[in-house]
Amino acid sequence: MDFDPARTAAVLVSPGKRVEQKIREMERAVTSLRSHLKERISPLGLTRVLLEGFEEVFHVRIMPGDLSPEERSIKEHLLRTKYTVEKWNVEGKGPD
């Protein structure tokens, strides 16, 4: 929702000249909702707007609820084979 290039660069880059360069690169390449909206939006407000948008675009009704057994199985599989695997998180590549 918001973006602070200096804070982001501080955790991504070792201190030195490269930090300032990275900040400038991120200022050109990254934006945020806050910089484009006339009014502030809360996380709950954003959630509501996204939900309404998905329902409208995909012509579905999204209902709150628990995951089905099949969805839980898919979730566990993805956690094991993708989202907790360093190769996926660092390089964007799955297991060979």
Residue frames as qw, qx, qy, qz and C-alpha x, y, z in Angstrom:
[[0.000, 0.886, 0.464, 0.000, 0.00, 0.00, 0.00],
 [0.057, -0.977, 0.189, 0.081, 2.92, 2.30, 0.69],
 [0.885, 0.227, -0.065, 0.401, 6.58, 2.17, -0.27],
 [0.276, -0.921, 0.239, 0.133, 9.70, 3.59, 1.34],
 [0.799, 0.516, -0.259, 0.167, 12.68, 3.07, -0.98],
 [0.056, 0.700, -0.581, 0.412, 15.23, 4.08, 1.68],
 [0.672, -0.344, 0.541, -0.371, 13.95, 1.49, 4.18],
 [0.955, 0.256, 0.105, -0.103, 13.75, -1.16, 1.49],
 [0.585, 0.665, -0.393, 0.247, 17.27, -0.45, 0.24],
 [0.261, -0.669, 0.576, -0.392, 18.58, -0.56, 3.82],
 [0.779, -0.200, 0.553, -0.218, 17.58, -4.21, 4.14],
 [0.890, 0.432, 0.146, -0.012, 18.47, -5.26, 0.58],
 [0.612, 0.660, -0.206, 0.383, 21.87, -3.65, 0.01],
 [0.694, -0.294, -0.255, 0.606, 25.09, -3.42, 2.01],
 [0.119, -0.916, -0.127, 0.363, 25.80, 0.13, 3.24],
 [0.452, -0.267, 0.409, 0.746, 27.69, 2.42, 0.91],
 [0.163, 0.318, -0.326, -0.875, 27.27, 4.10, -2.44],
 [0.148, -0.146, -0.895, -0.394, 25.18, 1.24, -3.79],
 [0.007, 0.523, 0.742, -0.419, 22.42, 2.06, -1.31],
 [0.169, 0.579, 0.050, -0.796, 21.86, 5.51, -2.82],
 [0.194, 0.220, -0.712, -0.638, 21.94, 4.01, -6.32],
 [0.098, -0.278, -0.955, -0.039, 19.41, 1.34, -5.30],
 [0.100, 0.570, 0.514, -0.634, 17.12, 3.98, -3.78],
 [0.237, 0.479, -0.267, -0.802, 17.11, 5.95, -7.05],
 [0.187, 0.044, -0.887, -0.420, 16.44, 2.77, -9.05],
 [0.048, -0.412, -0.886, 0.207, 13.52, 1.82, -6.81],
 [0.153, 0.549, 0.261, -0.779, 12.07, 5.34, -6.91],
 [0.306, 0.355, -0.495, -0.732, 11.90, 5.00, -10.70],
 [0.323, 0.055, -0.897, -0.297, 10.69, 1.40, -10.78],
 [0.238, -0.361, -0.871, 0.234, 8.33, 0.98, -7.81],
 [0.266, -0.398, -0.094, -0.873, 5.12, 2.72, -6.90],
 [0.019, -0.187, -0.859, 0.477, 2.44, 2.35, -4.26],
 [0.067, -0.675, -0.704, -0.211, -1.29, 2.69, -3.93],
 [0.273, -0.748, -0.313, 0.518, -0.86, 5.62, -1.55],
 [0.225, -0.362, 0.293, 0.856, 0.99, 7.62, -4.22],
 [0.027, -0.179, -0.696, -0.694, -1.88, 7.15, -6.71],
 [0.220, -0.638, -0.736, -0.056, -4.97, 7.50, -4.53],
 [0.056, -0.633, -0.021, -0.771, -6.51, 10.83, -3.58],
 [0.639, -0.587, 0.153, -0.473, -7.76, 9.44, -0.27],
 [0.083, -0.415, 0.880, -0.216, -6.06, 7.12, 2.21],
 [0.832, -0.084, -0.373, -0.402, -7.34, 3.57, 2.22],
 [0.563, -0.501, 0.597, -0.274, -7.12, 1.16, 5.13],
 [0.015, -0.239, 0.956, 0.169, -6.03, -2.45, 4.71],
 [0.361, 0.358, 0.810, -0.291, -9.64, -3.50, 5.36],
 [0.438, 0.703, 0.086, -0.553, -10.88, -1.01, 2.74],
 [0.212, 0.540, -0.703, -0.411, -8.36, -2.34, 0.22],
 [0.200, 0.005, 0.979, -0.038, -9.46, -5.90, 0.97],
 [0.440, 0.544, 0.567, -0.435, -13.09, -4.93, 0.36],
 [0.396, 0.716, -0.222, -0.530, -12.28, -3.17, -2.95],
 [0.078, 0.397, -0.873, -0.274, -10.18, -6.11, -4.18],
 [0.316, 0.196, 0.907, -0.198, -12.91, -8.59, -3.23],
 [0.477, 0.658, 0.324, -0.484, -15.55, -6.58, -5.09],
 [0.286, 0.674, -0.487, -0.476, -13.25, -6.26, -8.10],
 [0.084, -0.197, 0.967, 0.141, -12.57, -10.00, -8.29],
 [0.402, 0.398, 0.767, -0.303, -16.27, -10.74, -8.00],
 [0.437, 0.732, 0.071, -0.517, -17.10, -8.28, -10.78],
 [0.218, 0.617, -0.642, -0.400, -14.33, -9.29, -13.19],
 [0.053, 0.173, -0.979, -0.094, -14.66, -13.06, -12.72],
 [0.632, -0.186, -0.308, -0.687, -18.47, -13.09, -12.27],
 [0.577, -0.145, -0.777, 0.204, -18.24, -15.03, -9.02],
 [0.505, -0.754, 0.008, -0.420, -19.42, -14.61, -5.47],
 [0.452, 0.310, -0.699, 0.460, -16.62, -15.03, -2.93],
 [0.704, -0.600, -0.182, -0.333, -17.82, -16.45, 0.35],
 [0.131, -0.639, 0.671, -0.352, -15.82, -16.66, 3.57],
 [0.961, -0.159, -0.009, -0.227, -15.10, -20.16, 4.79],
 [0.594, -0.522, 0.592, 0.155, -12.54, -22.83, 5.54],
 [0.259, 0.476, -0.734, -0.410, -10.45, -24.65, 2.98],
 [0.940, 0.047, -0.089, -0.326, -11.84, -27.89, 1.63],
 [0.830, -0.335, 0.409, 0.181, -9.80, -31.09, 2.17],
 [0.756, 0.458, 0.242, 0.400, -8.62, -30.86, -1.46],
 [0.156, 0.914, -0.092, 0.362, -7.57, -27.21, -1.01],
 [0.583, -0.734, 0.345, -0.039, -5.72, -28.11, 2.23],
 [0.885, -0.018, 0.360, 0.294, -3.86, -30.85, 0.36],
 [0.552, 0.698, 0.115, 0.441, -2.88, -28.45, -2.43],
 [0.190, -0.935, 0.183, -0.239, -1.76, -25.89, 0.16],
 [0.748, -0.528, 0.387, 0.107, 0.46, -28.42, 1.94],
 [0.828, 0.278, 0.303, 0.381, 1.93, -29.60, -1.36],
 [0.339, 0.841, 0.021, 0.420, 2.76, -26.02, -2.42],
 [0.417, -0.859, 0.271, -0.122, 4.32, -25.26, 0.95],
 [0.834, -0.302, 0.410, 0.213, 6.53, -28.37, 0.75],
 [0.742, 0.256, 0.421, 0.456, 7.54, -28.09, -2.90],
 [0.341, 0.696, 0.223, 0.591, 7.56, -24.38, -3.57],
 [0.155, -0.890, -0.049, -0.426, 7.00, -21.68, -0.97],
 [0.646, -0.722, 0.243, 0.040, 9.39, -23.02, 1.69],
 [0.867, 0.117, 0.214, 0.435, 12.05, -23.98, -0.86],
 [0.285, -0.690, 0.143, 0.650, 14.93, -21.51, -1.05],
 [0.336, 0.017, 0.645, 0.686, 15.47, -22.12, -4.77],
 [0.080, 0.699, 0.649, 0.289, 11.89, -21.00, -5.47],
 [0.232, -0.901, -0.272, 0.245, 12.04, -17.96, -3.17],
 [0.358, -0.637, 0.290, 0.618, 15.48, -16.77, -4.29],
 [0.170, -0.214, 0.685, 0.675, 15.60, -17.81, -7.95],
 [0.612, 0.310, 0.053, -0.726, 11.92, -18.31, -8.76],
 [0.523, 0.284, -0.749, -0.292, 12.63, -21.89, -9.80],
 [0.875, -0.274, 0.119, -0.380, 10.95, -25.06, -8.64],
 [0.664, -0.372, 0.640, 0.103, 12.58, -28.40, -7.97],
 [0.249, 0.493, -0.671, -0.495, 14.39, -29.90, -10.94]]
